[in-house]
Amino acid sequence: MGYREISLKLPTDYQEDELKKRIEIELGIKGFSHQIENKSLDARKKDRIHWLIRVSVLSEEIQGNAPLLPPSLLVPYRKTGKKAVVVGSGPAGFFAAFVLQKAGFHTTIIERGTDVHKRTAEIREFEKTGVFNPVSNYAFGEGGAGTFSDGKLTSRSKHISKERQFILESYISAGAPEETGYMAHPHLGSDNIRKIVKNLRDAFSDMGGSVLFETMLEDLKIEDGIVIEAITTSGGIEADCFIIAPGHSAYETYRMLIRRGVQFRTKHFALGSRVEHPQEIINKAQWGREKLPGVMAAQYRLTSQGDGNLPVYTFCMCPGGTVVPAAAYQNTNIVNGMSLHKRDGKFANAACVAGVHPDKLIGREATPEEALDWLEALEESFYQYSDGFKAPFCSIRNFIDRKEPSDIVETSYPLKLKPAALWDLLPAEVSSAIREGLREFNRKIRGFETGSIMGLESKTSSPIQVLREKDRRCTDFENLYLVGEGSGCSGGIISSGADGIKAAMSIIEGAL
Ligand SMILES: Cc1cc2nc3c(=O)[nH]c(=O)nc-3n(C[C@H](O)[C@H](O)[C@H](O)COP(=O)(O)OP(=O)(O)OC[C@H]3O[C@@H](n4cnc5c(N)ncnc54)[C@H](O)[C@@H]3O)c2cc1C
C-alpha cells in the first residue's frame, strides 16, 4: 500500500464527492482511502476565497511511505498506591488528574463549583435574573473557565505537541467533531464542550478517579516545604502530591497561597474591553460579502502599536458569538465572549486589550498582592458604576472621539448595556492606547467604528506568575505544583491543559 500527501484548493462549499474526484484526477488513481490532515481558509483574495486542504491518500496504485508519526504521549502505568489531590476541574486540573489516574495514582479532583449540568442551568438563571451565584458562574464550576467559551483550540505555545495531540484525541473520543483533529483553527463551541466535559469526567471516574464538587480548597497544611493536607470546605484531604489549578479568577486562593509561602512575581498582562459588531459587517469586510457558503462566520485578529506606549490587540474573537457576564464574585463586573459550534449568532465580538505591567498602573513597583488588589478594585468599580451587571458601553466612534452619551444599541450581552464614558472607567494609559488601536483597526476593517465597545476585559491573562522549578514544583516546596492560567505560565484551553499534563508527567516520572 502506497502513501501520498497532496494539497488541494477547493471551493468553500465543496462536497465530499468533489474532494474524492480531485484526488482521483490529481493522482490518476481509482481505489484509495483518504484523510484530511489540515484545512484552512485562504481569504487573501476576496474574489477567490477557497479552502486549502492537505490530504493523505493510501492506495495500491501509488508508491511512497507514510511519514513517521511524531511520538504520542506515553503514560506509564504502575500501581504505586500514591494519592494525588488536584484543585480545579478546568483544562489544567482535569488533564493533570486524568493523566495521574491513568498512571495508577488515586486521584481526587476538588472543584469549588457545581457539575456542568447544574452549572448550565444556574448560568441561565443568572442571565435571566441578574442574581449572581458564587459557586456557579462563568469562572467557577466543572470544566473551569473554558466550559462556557468559544472553545478555540489554538495555541501559540511551542514544545507542547504531544500534550496538544493528547488533549485533541481525548476531546474527539469524548464527542468532539472529527474536524477538531485537522482544522487549522479548530473550535468546539460551548454546546460541544459541555458534553465533552461530562464525558471526560465519566472516563476519569471509570478509571477510579473521584471528583468532589462544591468543595473549595481553603488552606494547606504544610510541614518543612511538604504539603500534608488540603483543608477544604468538606474537610481535610491528605495526599502525596498536590496540584493546584485554580485559574486566575480565584483571588482568595491566590492570597492563601501567598500567605502559605508560595512565591509570585508581577508580570505584563492585558486589560481593556470587548468590541461587538453585527457579524455581517465583519463578513463584508473580510470576504467582500455577507455570506460565504460552507464557512460559518468571518474572523479577525488585529494588532497595533497603540499610542506608542502600550501595544493593543484583539483577543479571543468569537464569530457569531455572545458577550457574557463573566464575574467570579458578586461585587465585580467583567465581560468575556463565547459561541456555539455553529457560530451562527447575529454578532461578532472580541477582546480589545492593551498589554501593560501592574507597576505602570499602580505608579510604583507593586507586590503580587498589590497587583491583585488593584485589579479586583477595578473590577469592583465597574460593578459600582452599573450598580450590578449591566455592561458599561459606548460606540467605538464615541470612544475614539471621547464623546458621550451613546445611544443604546442591540447587543448579544444578556444583562443589558449602560451608556458610559468607558474611557474614563478604564485606566488612562489603557484608554489612550486603545483609542489609537481602535483608529487603526478602523482602517483595517471597514465599518469597525460603527460597532460598540463594552465592559471590562480583565481575564485575558494574569498580572502575576508563580516562581516554580522546571518540573513545575513551586519553588521551596517538595510536592506542591501550581499549573494552568493561575500559575501565570499558560493562557487558553490547550496551553493550560498541556501545563497540567506536564506537571502530572513529572510527578509520575518521579514516582517510578
Ligand atoms: C467566557 C470565556 C471564553 C473563553 N474562550 C476561550 C477560547 O475560546 N479558547 C481558549 O483557549 N481559551 C478560552 N478562554 C480561556 C480559557 O477558558 C482558560 O485559559 C482556561 O480555562 C484556563 O484553564 P485552567 O484549568 O488553568 O483554569 P480554569 O479553567 O479557570 O479552571 C479553574 C478551576 O478551578 C476551580 N477553583 C478555583 N479555585 C478553587 C478552590 N480554591 N478550590 C476548588 N476549586 C477551585 C474553578 O472553579 C475552576 O473550575 C475563555 C475564558 C472565558 C471565561
PDBQT file of the ligand as one rigid body, heavy atoms in Angstrom, charges set to zero:
ROOT
HETATM    1  C1  LIG A 601     -16.018  33.142  28.545  1.00  0.00    +0.000 C 
HETATM    2  C2  LIG A 601     -14.629  32.631  28.274  1.00  0.00    +0.000 A 
HETATM    3  C3  LIG A 601     -14.285  32.268  26.977  1.00  0.00    +0.000 A 
HETATM    4  C4  LIG A 601     -13.020  31.737  26.697  1.00  0.00    +0.000 A 
HETATM    5  N1  LIG A 601     -12.734  31.301  25.435  1.00  0.00    +0.000 NA
HETATM    6  C5  LIG A 601     -11.588  30.623  25.196  1.00  0.00    +0.000 A 
HETATM    7  C6  LIG A 601     -11.337  30.019  23.938  1.00  0.00    +0.000 A 
HETATM    8  O1  LIG A 601     -12.150  30.063  23.024  1.00  0.00    +0.000 OA
HETATM    9  N2  LIG A 601     -10.160  29.351  23.768  1.00  0.00    +0.000 N 
HETATM   10  C7  LIG A 601      -9.220  29.263  24.762  1.00  0.00    +0.000 A 
HETATM   11  O2  LIG A 601      -8.163  28.636  24.558  1.00  0.00    +0.000 OA
HETATM   12  N3  LIG A 601      -9.438  29.830  25.965  1.00  0.00    +0.000 NA
HETATM   13  C8  LIG A 601     -10.596  30.491  26.212  1.00  0.00    +0.000 A 
HETATM   14  N4  LIG A 601     -10.825  31.047  27.437  1.00  0.00    +0.000 N 
HETATM   15  C9  LIG A 601      -9.767  30.934  28.454  1.00  0.00    +0.000 C 
HETATM   16  C10 LIG A 601      -9.729  29.515  28.999  1.00  0.00    +0.000 C 
HETATM   17  O3  LIG A 601     -11.004  29.161  29.414  1.00  0.00    +0.000 OA
HETATM   18  C11 LIG A 601      -8.726  29.444  30.131  1.00  0.00    +0.000 C 
HETATM   19  O4  LIG A 601      -7.454  29.812  29.638  1.00  0.00    +0.000 OA
HETATM   20  C12 LIG A 601      -8.614  28.033  30.700  1.00  0.00    +0.000 C 
HETATM   21  O5  LIG A 601      -9.868  27.559  31.079  1.00  0.00    +0.000 OA
HETATM   22  C13 LIG A 601      -7.656  28.021  31.876  1.00  0.00    +0.000 C 
HETATM   23  O6  LIG A 601      -7.622  26.732  32.384  1.00  0.00    +0.000 OA
HETATM   24  P1  LIG A 601      -7.257  26.430  33.903  1.00  0.00    +0.000 P 
HETATM   25  O7  LIG A 601      -7.564  25.000  34.109  1.00  0.00    +0.000 OA
HETATM   26  O8  LIG A 601      -5.909  26.924  34.185  1.00  0.00    +0.000 OA
HETATM   27  O9  LIG A 601      -8.234  27.325  34.771  1.00  0.00    +0.000 OA
HETATM   28  P2  LIG A 601      -9.823  27.413  34.803  1.00  0.00    +0.000 P 
HETATM   29  O10 LIG A 601     -10.410  26.898  33.548  1.00  0.00    +0.000 OA
HETATM   30  O11 LIG A 601     -10.136  28.787  35.217  1.00  0.00    +0.000 OA
HETATM   31  O12 LIG A 601     -10.244  26.377  35.924  1.00  0.00    +0.000 OA
HETATM   32  C14 LIG A 601     -10.006  26.612  37.276  1.00  0.00    +0.000 C 
HETATM   33  C15 LIG A 601     -10.986  25.801  38.095  1.00  0.00    +0.000 C 
HETATM   34  O13 LIG A 601     -10.565  25.809  39.459  1.00  0.00    +0.000 OA
HETATM   35  C16 LIG A 601     -11.689  25.975  40.281  1.00  0.00    +0.000 C 
HETATM   36  N5  LIG A 601     -11.205  26.575  41.536  1.00  0.00    +0.000 N 
HETATM   37  C17 LIG A 601     -10.652  27.804  41.711  1.00  0.00    +0.000 A 
HETATM   38  N6  LIG A 601     -10.281  27.980  42.988  1.00  0.00    +0.000 NA
HETATM   39  C18 LIG A 601     -10.612  26.848  43.640  1.00  0.00    +0.000 A 
HETATM   40  C19 LIG A 601     -10.519  26.444  45.002  1.00  0.00    +0.000 A 
HETATM   41  N7  LIG A 601      -9.973  27.222  45.937  1.00  0.00    +0.000 N 
HETATM   42  N8  LIG A 601     -10.998  25.227  45.348  1.00  0.00    +0.000 NA
HETATM   43  C20 LIG A 601     -11.562  24.413  44.410  1.00  0.00    +0.000 A 
HETATM   44  N9  LIG A 601     -11.683  24.754  43.116  1.00  0.00    +0.000 NA
HETATM   45  C21 LIG A 601     -11.214  25.954  42.733  1.00  0.00    +0.000 A 
HETATM   46  C22 LIG A 601     -12.627  26.857  39.495  1.00  0.00    +0.000 C 
HETATM   47  O14 LIG A 601     -13.960  26.704  39.901  1.00  0.00    +0.000 OA
HETATM   48  C23 LIG A 601     -12.391  26.371  38.068  1.00  0.00    +0.000 C 
HETATM   49  O15 LIG A 601     -13.278  25.354  37.702  1.00  0.00    +0.000 OA
HETATM   50  C24 LIG A 601     -12.064  31.603  27.753  1.00  0.00    +0.000 A 
HETATM   51  C25 LIG A 601     -12.403  32.004  29.058  1.00  0.00    +0.000 A 
HETATM   52  C26 LIG A 601     -13.668  32.514  29.316  1.00  0.00    +0.000 A 
HETATM   53  C27 LIG A 601     -14.018  32.926  30.733  1.00  0.00    +0.000 C 
ENDROOT
TORSDOF 0
